[in-house]
Amino acid sequence: MGISIWQLLIILAIVLVLFGAKRLRNVGGDLGGAIKGFRKAMKEDDEPAGGEKLEDQKADRVIDGEVTSKKQEKA
């Protein structure tokens, strides 16, 4: 019991009458620009500021530390 093509066409016609083609074109363009900006921001978030990819940074990273034991040895 989905929506048929005729029902979609009737809804589209009502929306065009209510808002007009120019306003719908502007809304579509704004929505497309927002999606493009969101994708760009997500892509920039994955890449660090230095221009290196995240995988390259992880491969070159050296962690220096000292191993300590929770058990204290008796002297």
Predicted model as a PDB file, atoms N, CA, C, CB and O in Angstrom, pLDDT in the B-factor column:
MODEL        1                                                                  
ATOM      1  N   MET A   1       0.831  -1.180   0.000  1.00 68.00           N  
ATOM      2  CA  MET A   1       0.000   0.000   0.000  1.00 68.00           C  
ATOM      3  C   MET A   1       0.877   1.247   0.000  1.00 68.00           C  
ATOM      4  CB  MET A   1      -0.946  -0.004   1.207  1.00 68.00           C  
ATOM      5  O   MET A   1       0.775   2.085   0.896  1.00 68.00           O  
ATOM      6  N   GLY A   2       1.735   1.365  -1.001  1.00 84.00           N  
ATOM      7  CA  GLY A   2       2.588   2.544  -1.114  1.00 84.00           C  
ATOM      8  C   GLY A   2       1.869   3.656  -1.851  1.00 84.00           C  
ATOM      9  O   GLY A   2       0.717   3.519  -2.263  1.00 84.00           O  
ATOM     10  N   ILE A   3       2.568   4.741  -2.002  1.00 83.00           N  
ATOM     11  CA  ILE A   3       2.027   5.895  -2.705  1.00 83.00           C  
ATOM     12  C   ILE A   3       2.211   5.667  -4.201  1.00 83.00           C  
ATOM     13  CB  ILE A   3       2.719   7.222  -2.244  1.00 83.00           C  
ATOM     14  O   ILE A   3       3.311   5.342  -4.648  1.00 83.00           O  
ATOM     15  N   SER A   4       1.155   5.832  -4.968  1.00 91.00           N  
ATOM     16  CA  SER A   4       1.246   5.622  -6.414  1.00 91.00           C  
ATOM     17  C   SER A   4       1.818   6.861  -7.091  1.00 91.00           C  
ATOM     18  CB  SER A   4      -0.137   5.279  -7.006  1.00 91.00           C  
ATOM     19  O   SER A   4       1.929   7.922  -6.478  1.00 91.00           O  
ATOM     20  N   ILE A   5       2.176   6.714  -8.356  1.00 92.00           N  
ATOM     21  CA  ILE A   5       2.748   7.821  -9.111  1.00 92.00           C  
ATOM     22  C   ILE A   5       1.746   8.955  -9.259  1.00 92.00           C  
ATOM     23  CB  ILE A   5       3.211   7.346 -10.485  1.00 92.00           C  
ATOM     24  O   ILE A   5       2.134  10.123  -9.268  1.00 92.00           O  
ATOM     25  N   TRP A   6       0.451   8.625  -9.377  1.00 92.00           N  
ATOM     26  CA  TRP A   6      -0.580   9.659  -9.526  1.00 92.00           C  
ATOM     27  C   TRP A   6      -0.709  10.496  -8.255  1.00 92.00           C  
ATOM     28  CB  TRP A   6      -1.934   9.020  -9.872  1.00 92.00           C  
ATOM     29  O   TRP A   6      -0.903  11.709  -8.325  1.00 92.00           O  
ATOM     30  N   GLN A   7      -0.603   9.857  -7.112  1.00 94.00           N  
ATOM     31  CA  GLN A   7      -0.672  10.597  -5.847  1.00 94.00           C  
ATOM     32  C   GLN A   7       0.527  11.536  -5.700  1.00 94.00           C  
ATOM     33  CB  GLN A   7      -0.731   9.620  -4.652  1.00 94.00           C  
ATOM     34  O   GLN A   7       0.387  12.663  -5.224  1.00 94.00           O  
ATOM     35  N   LEU A   8       1.714  11.061  -6.115  1.00 92.00           N  
ATOM     36  CA  LEU A   8       2.900  11.920  -6.068  1.00 92.00           C  
ATOM     37  C   LEU A   8       2.761  13.117  -6.999  1.00 92.00           C  
ATOM     38  CB  LEU A   8       4.148  11.121  -6.435  1.00 92.00           C  
ATOM     39  O   LEU A   8       3.156  14.226  -6.642  1.00 92.00           O  
ATOM     40  N   LEU A   9       2.201  12.904  -8.193  1.00 93.00           N  
ATOM     41  CA  LEU A   9       2.007  14.011  -9.133  1.00 93.00           C  
ATOM     42  C   LEU A   9       1.014  15.042  -8.598  1.00 93.00           C  
ATOM     43  CB  LEU A   9       1.523  13.477 -10.481  1.00 93.00           C  
ATOM     44  O   LEU A   9       1.211  16.243  -8.779  1.00 93.00           O  
ATOM     45  N   ILE A  10      -0.045  14.582  -7.944  1.00 94.00           N  
ATOM     46  CA  ILE A  10      -1.026  15.500  -7.357  1.00 94.00           C  
ATOM     47  C   ILE A  10      -0.380  16.324  -6.238  1.00 94.00           C  
ATOM     48  CB  ILE A  10      -2.249  14.716  -6.812  1.00 94.00           C  
ATOM     49  O   ILE A  10      -0.604  17.531  -6.143  1.00 94.00           O  
ATOM     50  N   ILE A  11       0.415  15.672  -5.398  1.00 92.00           N  
ATOM     51  CA  ILE A  11       1.110  16.384  -4.314  1.00 92.00           C  
ATOM     52  C   ILE A  11       2.080  17.409  -4.900  1.00 92.00           C  
ATOM     53  CB  ILE A  11       1.872  15.383  -3.394  1.00 92.00           C  
ATOM     54  O   ILE A  11       2.170  18.529  -4.398  1.00 92.00           O  
ATOM     55  N   LEU A  12       2.805  17.040  -5.955  1.00 88.00           N  
ATOM     56  CA  LEU A  12       3.735  17.964  -6.601  1.00 88.00           C  
ATOM     57  C   LEU A  12       2.995  19.168  -7.178  1.00 88.00           C  
ATOM     58  CB  LEU A  12       4.520  17.248  -7.706  1.00 88.00           C  
ATOM     59  O   LEU A  12       3.463  20.300  -7.058  1.00 88.00           O  
ATOM     60  N   ALA A  13       1.854  18.931  -7.796  1.00 91.00           N  
ATOM     61  CA  ALA A  13       1.070  20.034  -8.367  1.00 91.00           C  
ATOM     62  C   ALA A  13       0.590  20.984  -7.276  1.00 91.00           C  
ATOM     63  CB  ALA A  13      -0.134  19.488  -9.156  1.00 91.00           C  
ATOM     64  O   ALA A  13       0.630  22.200  -7.462  1.00 91.00           O  
ATOM     65  N   ILE A  14       0.138  20.457  -6.147  1.00 92.00           N  
ATOM     66  CA  ILE A  14      -0.319  21.302  -5.035  1.00 92.00           C  
ATOM     67  C   ILE A  14       0.834  22.127  -4.480  1.00 92.00           C  
ATOM     68  CB  ILE A  14      -0.939  20.441  -3.917  1.00 92.00           C  
ATOM     69  O   ILE A  14       0.669  23.314  -4.199  1.00 92.00           O  
ATOM     70  N   VAL A  15       1.990  21.511  -4.322  1.00 88.00           N  
ATOM     71  CA  VAL A  15       3.158  22.225  -3.809  1.00 88.00           C  
ATOM     72  C   VAL A  15       3.570  23.338  -4.773  1.00 88.00           C  
ATOM     73  CB  VAL A  15       4.332  21.250  -3.583  1.00 88.00           C  
ATOM     74  O   VAL A  15       3.917  24.436  -4.337  1.00 88.00           O  
ATOM     75  N   LEU A  16       3.535  23.061  -6.086  1.00 88.00           N  
ATOM     76  CA  LEU A  16       3.873  24.096  -7.070  1.00 88.00           C  
ATOM     77  C   LEU A  16       2.904  25.261  -7.023  1.00 88.00           C  
ATOM     78  CB  LEU A  16       3.891  23.508  -8.468  1.00 88.00           C  
ATOM     79  O   LEU A  16       3.310  26.415  -7.161  1.00 88.00           O  
ATOM     80  N   VAL A  17       1.628  24.968  -6.828  1.00 90.00           N  
ATOM     81  CA  VAL A  17       0.629  26.037  -6.754  1.00 90.00           C  
ATOM     82  C   VAL A  17       0.837  26.873  -5.492  1.00 90.00           C  
ATOM     83  CB  VAL A  17      -0.801  25.449  -6.779  1.00 90.00           C  
ATOM     84  O   VAL A  17       0.745  28.100  -5.535  1.00 90.00           O  
ATOM     85  N   LEU A  18       1.113  26.217  -4.381  1.00 89.00           N  
ATOM     86  CA  LEU A  18       1.274  26.928  -3.114  1.00 89.00           C  
ATOM     87  C   LEU A  18       2.542  27.783  -3.073  1.00 89.00           C  
ATOM     88  CB  LEU A  18       1.293  25.936  -1.970  1.00 89.00           C  
ATOM     89  O   LEU A  18       2.495  28.937  -2.648  1.00 89.00           O  
ATOM     90  N   PHE A  19       3.653  27.238  -3.504  1.00 85.00           N  
ATOM     91  CA  PHE A  19       4.931  27.926  -3.339  1.00 85.00           C  
ATOM     92  C   PHE A  19       5.436  28.598  -4.610  1.00 85.00           C  
ATOM     93  CB  PHE A  19       5.958  26.959  -2.857  1.00 85.00           C  
ATOM     94  O   PHE A  19       6.141  29.604  -4.530  1.00 85.00           O  
ATOM     95  N   GLY A  20       5.102  28.079  -5.754  1.00 87.00           N  
ATOM     96  CA  GLY A  20       5.608  28.637  -7.002  1.00 87.00           C  
ATOM     97  C   GLY A  20       6.929  27.995  -7.387  1.00 87.00           C  
ATOM     98  O   GLY A  20       7.685  27.534  -6.532  1.00 87.00           O  
ATOM     99  N   ALA A  21       7.194  27.973  -8.681  1.00 81.00           N  
ATOM    100  CA  ALA A  21       8.380  27.290  -9.190  1.00 81.00           C  
ATOM    101  C   ALA A  21       9.672  28.000  -8.779  1.00 81.00           C  
ATOM    102  CB  ALA A  21       8.309  27.187 -10.705  1.00 81.00           C  
ATOM    103  O   ALA A  21      10.675  27.344  -8.496  1.00 81.00           O  
ATOM    104  N   LYS A  22       9.654  29.346  -8.745  1.00 84.00           N  
ATOM    105  CA  LYS A  22      10.872  30.078  -8.416  1.00 84.00           C  
ATOM    106  C   LYS A  22      11.313  29.831  -6.978  1.00 84.00           C  
ATOM    107  CB  LYS A  22      10.663  31.563  -8.642  1.00 84.00           C  
ATOM    108  O   LYS A  22      12.497  29.628  -6.710  1.00 84.00           O  
ATOM    109  N   ARG A  23      10.361  29.849  -6.064  1.00 86.00           N  
ATOM    110  CA  ARG A  23      10.707  29.620  -4.659  1.00 86.00           C  
ATOM    111  C   ARG A  23      11.205  28.189  -4.452  1.00 86.00           C  
ATOM    112  CB  ARG A  23       9.491  29.898  -3.751  1.00 86.00           C  
ATOM    113  O   ARG A  23      12.144  27.963  -3.689  1.00 86.00           O  
ATOM    114  N   LEU A  24      10.577  27.220  -5.131  1.00 83.00           N  
ATOM    115  CA  LEU A  24      11.036  25.829  -5.005  1.00 83.00           C  
ATOM    116  C   LEU A  24      12.437  25.667  -5.583  1.00 83.00           C  
ATOM    117  CB  LEU A  24      10.057  24.868  -5.714  1.00 83.00           C  
ATOM    118  O   LEU A  24      13.239  24.905  -5.043  1.00 83.00           O  
ATOM    119  N   ARG A  25      12.746  26.370  -6.672  1.00 85.00           N  
ATOM    120  CA  ARG A  25      14.082  26.305  -7.253  1.00 85.00           C  
ATOM    121  C   ARG A  25      15.105  26.855  -6.262  1.00 85.00           C  
ATOM    122  CB  ARG A  25      14.140  27.088  -8.587  1.00 85.00           C  
ATOM    123  O   ARG A  25      16.186  26.288  -6.102  1.00 85.00           O  
ATOM    124  N   ASN A  26      14.765  27.957  -5.598  1.00 89.00           N  
ATOM    125  CA  ASN A  26      15.678  28.541  -4.606  1.00 89.00           C  
ATOM    126  C   ASN A  26      15.887  27.608  -3.419  1.00 89.00           C  
ATOM    127  CB  ASN A  26      15.142  29.888  -4.117  1.00 89.00           C  
ATOM    128  O   ASN A  26      17.004  27.454  -2.927  1.00 89.00           O  
ATOM    129  N   VAL A  27      14.807  26.991  -2.968  1.00 87.00           N  
ATOM    130  CA  VAL A  27      14.911  26.059  -1.842  1.00 87.00           C  
ATOM    131  C   VAL A  27      15.769  24.864  -2.228  1.00 87.00           C  
ATOM    132  CB  VAL A  27      13.512  25.590  -1.386  1.00 87.00           C  
ATOM    133  O   VAL A  27      16.595  24.406  -1.439  1.00 87.00           O  
ATOM    134  N   GLY A  28      15.571  24.354  -3.453  1.00 86.00           N  
ATOM    135  CA  GLY A  28      16.386  23.233  -3.920  1.00 86.00           C  
ATOM    136  C   GLY A  28      17.854  23.593  -4.008  1.00 86.00           C  
ATOM    137  O   GLY A  28      18.713  22.795  -3.632  1.00 86.00           O  
ATOM    138  N   GLY A  29      18.150  24.787  -4.499  1.00 90.00           N  
ATOM    139  CA  GLY A  29      19.542  25.230  -4.582  1.00 90.00           C  
ATOM    140  C   GLY A  29      20.169  25.405  -3.212  1.00 90.00           C  
ATOM    141  O   GLY A  29      21.326  25.039  -3.001  1.00 90.00           O  
ATOM    142  N   ASP A  30      19.408  25.964  -2.280  1.00 91.00           N  
ATOM    143  CA  ASP A  30      19.906  26.133  -0.914  1.00 91.00           C  
ATOM    144  C   ASP A  30      20.159  24.785  -0.244  1.00 91.00           C  
ATOM    145  CB  ASP A  30      18.915  26.952  -0.084  1.00 91.00           C  
ATOM    146  O   ASP A  30      21.152  24.605   0.460  1.00 91.00           O  
ATOM    147  N   LEU A  31      19.257  23.854  -0.471  1.00 91.00           N  
ATOM    148  CA  LEU A  31      19.415  22.519   0.114  1.00 91.00           C  
ATOM    149  C   LEU A  31      20.639  21.820  -0.472  1.00 91.00           C  
ATOM    150  CB  LEU A  31      18.150  21.668  -0.125  1.00 91.00           C  
ATOM    151  O   LEU A  31      21.400  21.182   0.256  1.00 91.00           O  
ATOM    152  N   GLY A  32      20.827  21.940  -1.783  1.00 92.00           N  
ATOM    153  CA  GLY A  32      22.001  21.347  -2.422  1.00 92.00           C  
ATOM    154  C   GLY A  32      23.294  21.958  -1.911  1.00 92.00           C  
ATOM    155  O   GLY A  32      24.271  21.245  -1.681  1.00 92.00           O  
ATOM    156  N   GLY A  33      23.309  23.281  -1.730  1.00 93.00           N  
ATOM    157  CA  GLY A  33      24.496  23.945  -1.192  1.00 93.00           C  
ATOM    158  C   GLY A  33      24.791  23.528   0.236  1.00 93.00           C  
ATOM    159  O   GLY A  33      25.949  23.378   0.625  1.00 93.00           O  
ATOM    160  N   ALA A  34      23.731  23.341   1.017  1.00 94.00           N  
ATOM    161  CA  ALA A  34      23.930  22.905   2.404  1.00 94.00           C  
ATOM    162  C   ALA A  34      24.507  21.495   2.458  1.00 94.00           C  
ATOM    163  CB  ALA A  34      22.604  22.959   3.180  1.00 94.00           C  
ATOM    164  O   ALA A  34      25.388  21.213   3.270  1.00 94.00           O  
ATOM    165  N   ILE A  35      24.016  20.616   1.600  1.00 93.00           N  
ATOM    166  CA  ILE A  35      24.537  19.246   1.573  1.00 93.00           C  
ATOM    167  C   ILE A  35      25.988  19.240   1.121  1.00 93.00           C  
ATOM    168  CB  ILE A  35      23.688  18.357   0.644  1.00 93.00           C  
ATOM    169  O   ILE A  35      26.809  18.507   1.673  1.00 93.00           O  
ATOM    170  N   LYS A  36      26.311  20.056   0.115  1.00 94.00           N  
ATOM    171  CA  LYS A  36      27.687  20.135  -0.375  1.00 94.00           C  
ATOM    172  C   LYS A  36      28.616  20.662   0.720  1.00 94.00           C  
ATOM    173  CB  LYS A  36      27.765  21.039  -1.625  1.00 94.00           C  
ATOM    174  O   LYS A  36      29.723  20.153   0.895  1.00 94.00           O  
ATOM    175  N   GLY A  37      28.166  21.677   1.452  1.00 93.00           N  
ATOM    176  CA  GLY A  37      28.968  22.216   2.549  1.00 93.00           C  
ATOM    177  C   GLY A  37      29.163  21.212   3.666  1.00 93.00           C  
ATOM    178  O   GLY A  37      30.239  21.137   4.258  1.00 93.00           O  
ATOM    179  N   PHE A  38      28.129  20.441   3.956  1.00 93.00           N  
ATOM    180  CA  PHE A  38      28.230  19.418   4.993  1.00 93.00           C  
ATOM    181  C   PHE A  38      29.235  18.345   4.597  1.00 93.00           C  
ATOM    182  CB  PHE A  38      26.859  18.785   5.260  1.00 93.00           C  
ATOM    183  O   PHE A  38      30.054  17.925   5.415  1.00 93.00           O  
ATOM    184  N   ARG A  39      29.175  17.901   3.345  1.00 92.00           N  
ATOM    185  CA  ARG A  39      30.124  16.876   2.879  1.00 92.00           C  
ATOM    186  C   ARG A  39      31.555  17.406   2.918  1.00 92.00           C  
ATOM    187  CB  ARG A  39      29.769  16.416   1.446  1.00 92.00           C  
ATOM    188  O   ARG A  39      32.475  16.680   3.293  1.00 92.00           O  
ATOM    189  N   LYS A  40      31.746  18.664   2.533  1.00 91.00           N  
ATOM    190  CA  LYS A  40      33.075  19.251   2.549  1.00 91.00           C  
ATOM    191  C   LYS A  40      33.608  19.334   3.981  1.00 91.00           C  
ATOM    192  CB  LYS A  40      33.054  20.643   1.901  1.00 91.00           C  
ATOM    193  O   LYS A  40      34.778  19.043   4.232  1.00 91.00           O  
ATOM    194  N   ALA A  41      32.752  19.729   4.907  1.00 89.00           N  
ATOM    195  CA  ALA A  41      33.167  19.823   6.312  1.00 89.00           C  
ATOM    196  C   ALA A  41      33.517  18.455   6.877  1.00 89.00           C  
ATOM    197  CB  ALA A  41      32.060  20.466   7.155  1.00 89.00           C  
ATOM    198  O   ALA A  41      34.469  18.322   7.646  1.00 89.00           O  
ATOM    199  N   MET A  42      32.753  17.440   6.497  1.00 87.00           N  
ATOM    200  CA  MET A  42      33.058  16.093   6.980  1.00 87.00           C  
ATOM    201  C   MET A  42      34.376  15.590   6.402  1.00 87.00           C  
ATOM    202  CB  MET A  42      31.923  15.126   6.621  1.00 87.00           C  
ATOM    203  O   MET A  42      35.137  14.912   7.092  1.00 87.00           O  
ATOM    204  N   LYS A  43      34.651  15.916   5.140  1.00 86.00           N  
ATOM    205  CA  LYS A  43      35.904  15.504   4.508  1.00 86.00           C  
ATOM    206  C   LYS A  43      37.079  16.223   5.158  1.00 86.00           C  
ATOM    207  CB  LYS A  43      35.871  15.787   2.992  1.00 86.00           C  
ATOM    208  O   LYS A  43      38.118  15.607   5.398  1.00 86.00           O  
ATOM    209  N   GLU A  44      36.936  17.516   5.447  1.00 81.00           N  
ATOM    210  CA  GLU A  44      38.002  18.273   6.089  1.00 81.00           C  
ATOM    211  C   GLU A  44      38.234  17.799   7.516  1.00 81.00           C  
ATOM    212  CB  GLU A  44      37.675  19.758   6.080  1.00 81.00           C  
ATOM    213  O   GLU A  44      39.353  17.888   8.021  1.00 81.00           O  
ATOM    214  N   ASP A  45      37.197  17.299   8.168  1.00 72.00           N  
ATOM    215  CA  ASP A  45      37.331  16.810   9.533  1.00 72.00           C  
ATOM    216  C   ASP A  45      38.177  15.541   9.576  1.00 72.00           C  
ATOM    217  CB  ASP A  45      35.952  16.548  10.143  1.00 72.00           C  
ATOM    218  O   ASP A  45      38.881  15.301  10.556  1.00 72.00           O  
ATOM    219  N   ASP A  46      38.114  14.728   8.521  1.00 71.00           N  
ATOM    220  CA  ASP A  46      38.889  13.496   8.474  1.00 71.00           C  
ATOM    221  C   ASP A  46      40.366  13.760   8.221  1.00 71.00           C  
ATOM    222  CB  ASP A  46      38.342  12.581   7.405  1.00 71.00           C  
ATOM    223  O   ASP A  46      41.214  12.973   8.641  1.00 71.00           O  
ATOM    224  N   GLU A  47      40.688  14.872   7.529  1.00 65.00           N  
ATOM    225  CA  GLU A  47      42.078  15.190   7.232  1.00 65.00           C  
ATOM    226  C   GLU A  47      42.622  16.169   8.270  1.00 65.00           C  
ATOM    227  CB  GLU A  47      42.212  15.775   5.809  1.00 65.00           C  
ATOM    228  O   GLU A  47      41.952  17.149   8.599  1.00 65.00           O  
ATOM    229  N   PRO A  48      43.823  15.921   8.789  1.00 59.00           N  
ATOM    230  CA  PRO A  48      44.413  16.854   9.748  1.00 59.00           C  
ATOM    231  C   PRO A  48      44.849  18.145   9.058  1.00 59.00           C  
ATOM    232  CB  PRO A  48      45.609  16.205  10.458  1.00 59.00           C  
ATOM    233  O   PRO A  48      44.888  18.214   7.829  1.00 59.00           O  
ATOM    234  N   ALA A  49      45.174  19.159   9.846  1.00 56.00           N  
ATOM    235  CA  ALA A  49      45.498  20.484   9.320  1.00 56.00           C  
ATOM    236  C   ALA A  49      46.792  20.489   8.522  1.00 56.00           C  
ATOM    237  CB  ALA A  49      45.596  21.480  10.451  1.00 56.00           C  
ATOM    238  O   ALA A  49      46.956  21.336   7.644  1.00 56.00           O  
ATOM    239  N   GLY A  50      47.710  19.583   8.793  1.00 56.00           N  
ATOM    240  CA  GLY A  50      48.992  19.552   8.097  1.00 56.00           C  
ATOM    241  C   GLY A  50      48.901  19.043   6.676  1.00 56.00           C  
ATOM    242  O   GLY A  50      49.895  19.100   5.952  1.00 56.00           O  
ATOM    243  N   GLY A  51      47.766  18.554   6.248  1.00 53.00           N  
ATOM    244  CA  GLY A  51      47.610  18.064   4.900  1.00 53.00           C  
ATOM    245  C   GLY A  51      47.863  16.571   4.779  1.00 53.00           C  
ATOM    246  O   GLY A  51      47.558  15.977   3.745  1.00 53.00           O  
ATOM    247  N   GLU A  52      48.420  15.953   5.822  1.00 53.00           N  
ATOM    248  CA  GLU A  52      48.651  14.516   5.785  1.00 53.00           C  
ATOM    249  C   GLU A  52      47.342  13.786   6.026  1.00 53.00           C  
ATOM    250  CB  GLU A  52      49.708  14.099   6.829  1.00 53.00           C  
ATOM    251  O   GLU A  52      46.438  14.291   6.692  1.00 53.00           O  
ATOM    252  N   LYS A  53      47.263  12.607   5.478  1.00 55.00           N  
ATOM    253  CA  LYS A  53      46.083  11.797   5.745  1.00 55.00           C  
ATOM    254  C   LYS A  53      46.203  11.206   7.141  1.00 55.00           C  
ATOM    255  CB  LYS A  53      45.916  10.679   4.679  1.00 55.00           C  
ATOM    256  O   LYS A  53      47.302  11.088   7.683  1.00 55.00           O  
ATOM    257  N   LEU A  54      45.085  10.842   7.710  1.00 53.00           N  
ATOM    258  CA  LEU A  54      45.066  10.318   9.075  1.00 53.00           C  
ATOM    259  C   LEU A  54      45.867   9.026   9.170  1.00 53.00           C  
ATOM    260  CB  LEU A  54      43.623  10.080   9.540  1.00 53.00           C  
ATOM    261  O   LEU A  54      46.541   8.795  10.173  1.00 53.00           O  
ATOM    262  N   GLU A  55      45.806   8.182   8.145  1.00 55.00           N  
ATOM    263  CA  GLU A  55      46.551   6.923   8.176  1.00 55.00           C  
ATOM    264  C   GLU A  55      48.050   7.176   8.194  1.00 55.00           C  
ATOM    265  CB  GLU A  55      46.182   6.052   6.975  1.00 55.00           C  
ATOM    266  O   GLU A  55      48.791   6.460   8.868  1.00 55.00           O  
ATOM    267  N   ASP A  56      48.512   8.203   7.448  1.00 53.00           N  
ATOM    268  CA  ASP A  56      49.932   8.526   7.417  1.00 53.00           C  
ATOM    269  C   ASP A  56      50.410   9.004   8.777  1.00 53.00           C  
ATOM    270  CB  ASP A  56      50.216   9.585   6.358  1.00 53.00           C  
ATOM    271  O   ASP A  56      51.518   8.669   9.195  1.00 53.00           O  
ATOM    272  N   GLN A  57      49.600   9.773   9.466  1.00 53.00           N  
ATOM    273  CA  GLN A  57      49.968  10.256  10.788  1.00 53.00           C  
ATOM    274  C   GLN A  57      50.106   9.094  11.763  1.00 53.00           C  
ATOM    275  CB  GLN A  57      48.931  11.262  11.299  1.00 53.00           C  
ATOM    276  O   GLN A  57      51.047   9.064  12.556  1.00 53.00           O  
ATOM    277  N   LYS A  58      49.200   8.153  11.717  1.00 56.00           N  
ATOM    278  CA  LYS A  58      49.241   7.024  12.644  1.00 56.00           C  
ATOM    279  C   LYS A  58      50.467   6.160  12.396  1.00 56.00           C  
ATOM    280  CB  LYS A  58      47.972   6.183  12.519  1.00 56.00           C  
ATOM    281  O   LYS A  58      51.049   5.640  13.347  1.00 56.00           O  
ATOM    282  N   ALA A  59      50.871   5.993  11.147  1.00 59.00           N  
ATOM    283  CA  ALA A  59      52.007   5.141  10.822  1.00 59.00           C  
ATOM    284  C   ALA A  59      53.316   5.754  11.306  1.00 59.00           C  
ATOM    285  CB  ALA A  59      52.069   4.894   9.320  1.00 59.00           C  
ATOM    286  O   ALA A  59      54.231   5.021  11.680  1.00 59.00           O  
ATOM    287  N   ASP A  60      53.425   7.073  11.308  1.00 61.00           N  
ATOM    288  CA  ASP A  60      54.659   7.745  11.685  1.00 61.00           C  
ATOM    289  C   ASP A  60      54.740   8.067  13.181  1.00 61.00           C  
ATOM    290  CB  ASP A  60      54.802   9.009  10.891  1.00 61.00           C  
ATOM    291  O   ASP A  60      55.756   8.586  13.644  1.00 61.00           O  
ATOM    292  N   ARG A  61      53.707   7.773  13.922  1.00 65.00           N  
ATOM    293  CA  ARG A  61      53.660   8.153  15.326  1.00 65.00           C  
ATOM    294  C   ARG A  61      54.472   7.175  16.172  1.00 65.00           C  
ATOM    295  CB  ARG A  61      52.206   8.211  15.818  1.00 65.00           C  
ATOM    296  O   ARG A  61      54.379   5.960  15.996  1.00 65.00           O  
ATOM    297  N   VAL A  62      55.261   7.715  17.085  1.00 63.00           N  
ATOM    298  CA  VAL A  62      56.041   6.910  18.019  1.00 63.00           C  
ATOM    299  C   VAL A  62      55.565   7.247  19.422  1.00 63.00           C  
ATOM    300  CB  VAL A  62      57.582   7.167  17.861  1.00 63.00           C  
ATOM    301  O   VAL A  62      55.512   8.412  19.814  1.00 63.00           O  
ATOM    302  N   ILE A  63      55.228   6.230  20.152  1.00 68.00           N  
ATOM    303  CA  ILE A  63      54.785   6.431  21.532  1.00 68.00           C  
ATOM    304  C   ILE A  63      55.918   6.008  22.449  1.00 68.00           C  
ATOM    305  CB  ILE A  63      53.473   5.628  21.845  1.00 68.00           C  
ATOM    306  O   ILE A  63      56.375   4.866  22.409  1.00 68.00           O  
ATOM    307  N   ASP A  64      56.364   6.945  23.275  1.00 71.00           N  
ATOM    308  CA  ASP A  64      57.468   6.683  24.188  1.00 71.00           C  
ATOM    309  C   ASP A  64      56.908   6.638  25.598  1.00 71.00           C  
ATOM    310  CB  ASP A  64      58.589   7.765  24.057  1.00 71.00           C  
ATOM    311  O   ASP A  64      56.149   7.520  26.001  1.00 71.00           O  
ATOM    312  N   GLY A  65      57.274   5.633  26.330  1.00 70.00           N  
ATOM    313  CA  GLY A  65      56.770   5.535  27.684  1.00 70.00           C  
ATOM    314  C   GLY A  65      57.611   4.585  28.512  1.00 70.00           C  
ATOM    315  O   GLY A  65      58.554   3.967  28.018  1.00 70.00           O  
ATOM    316  N   GLU A  66      57.263   4.485  29.738  1.00 73.00           N  
ATOM    317  CA  GLU A  66      57.991   3.623  30.660  1.00 73.00           C  
ATOM    318  C   GLU A  66      57.010   2.613  31.223  1.00 73.00           C  
ATOM    319  CB  GLU A  66      58.676   4.447  31.800  1.00 73.00           C  
ATOM    320  O   GLU A  66      55.909   2.967  31.647  1.00 73.00           O  
ATOM    321  N   VAL A  67      57.416   1.362  31.224  1.00 67.00           N  
ATOM    322  CA  VAL A  67      56.551   0.307  31.738  1.00 67.00           C  
ATOM    323  C   VAL A  67      56.755   0.210  33.235  1.00 67.00           C  
ATOM    324  CB  VAL A  67      56.839  -1.056  31.046  1.00 67.00           C  
ATOM    325  O   VAL A  67      57.875   0.069  33.727  1.00 67.00           O  
ATOM    326  N   THR A  68      55.656   0.289  33.933  1.00 71.00           N  
ATOM    327  CA  THR A  68      55.729   0.133  35.381  1.00 71.00           C  
ATOM    328  C   THR A  68      54.812  -1.003  35.791  1.00 71.00           C  
ATOM    329  CB  THR A  68      55.346   1.450  36.115  1.00 71.00           C  
ATOM    330  O   THR A  68      53.848  -1.323  35.095  1.00 71.00           O  
ATOM    331  N   SER A  69      55.114  -1.592  36.896  1.00 65.00           N  
ATOM    332  CA  SER A  69      54.329  -2.712  37.390  1.00 65.00           C  
ATOM    333  C   SER A  69      53.499  -2.239  38.567  1.00 65.00           C  
ATOM    334  CB  SER A  69      55.237  -3.905  37.792  1.00 65.00           C  
ATOM    335  O   SER A  69      53.931  -1.393  39.351  1.00 65.00           O  
ATOM    336  N   LYS A  70      52.307  -2.792  38.681  1.00 67.00           N  
ATOM    337  CA  LYS A  70      51.476  -2.450  39.817  1.00 67.00           C  
ATOM    338  C   LYS A  70      51.979  -3.102  41.098  1.00 67.00           C  
ATOM    339  CB  LYS A  70      50.046  -2.856  39.555  1.00 67.00           C  
ATOM    340  O   LYS A  70      51.782  -2.587  42.198  1.00 67.00           O  
ATOM    341  N   LYS A  71      52.630  -4.244  40.928  1.00 65.00           N  
ATOM    342  CA  LYS A  71      53.172  -4.932  42.099  1.00 65.00           C  
ATOM    343  C   LYS A  71      54.510  -4.299  42.461  1.00 65.00           C  
ATOM    344  CB  LYS A  71      53.335  -6.464  41.833  1.00 65.00           C  
ATOM    345  O   LYS A  71      55.352  -4.059  41.596  1.00 65.00           O  
ATOM    346  N   GLN A  72      54.688  -4.035  43.733  1.00 60.00           N  
ATOM    347  CA  GLN A  72      55.944  -3.478  44.184  1.00 60.00           C  
ATOM    348  C   GLN A  72      56.843  -4.616  44.623  1.00 60.00           C  
ATOM    349  CB  GLN A  72      55.730  -2.460  45.329  1.00 60.00           C  
ATOM    350  O   GLN A  72      56.440  -5.499  45.381  1.00 60.00           O  
ATOM    351  N   GLU A  73      58.068  -4.574  44.130  1.00 57.00           N  
ATOM    352  CA  GLU A  73      59.011  -5.628  44.488  1.00 57.00           C  
ATOM    353  C   GLU A  73      59.575  -5.340  45.884  1.00 57.00           C  
ATOM    354  CB  GLU A  73      60.161  -5.734  43.432  1.00 57.00           C  
ATOM    355  O   GLU A  73      59.811  -4.192  46.260  1.00 57.00           O  
ATOM    356  N   LYS A  74      59.779  -6.420  46.630  1.00 60.00           N  
ATOM    357  CA  LYS A  74      60.355  -6.275  47.969  1.00 60.00           C  
ATOM    358  C   LYS A  74      61.867  -6.219  47.849  1.00 60.00           C  
ATOM    359  CB  LYS A  74      59.918  -7.443  48.905  1.00 60.00           C  
ATOM    360  O   LYS A  74      62.475  -7.047  47.170  1.00 60.00           O  
ATOM    361  N   ALA A  75      62.468  -5.245  48.506  1.00 53.00           N  
ATOM    362  CA  ALA A  75      63.922  -5.094  48.421  1.00 53.00           C  
ATOM    363  C   ALA A  75      64.611  -5.778  49.555  1.00 53.00           C  
ATOM    364  CB  ALA A  75      64.310  -3.643  48.399  1.00 53.00           C  
ATOM    365  O   ALA A  75      65.839  -5.750  49.639  1.00 53.00           O  
TER     366      ALA A  75                                                      
ENDMDL                                                                          
END                                                                             
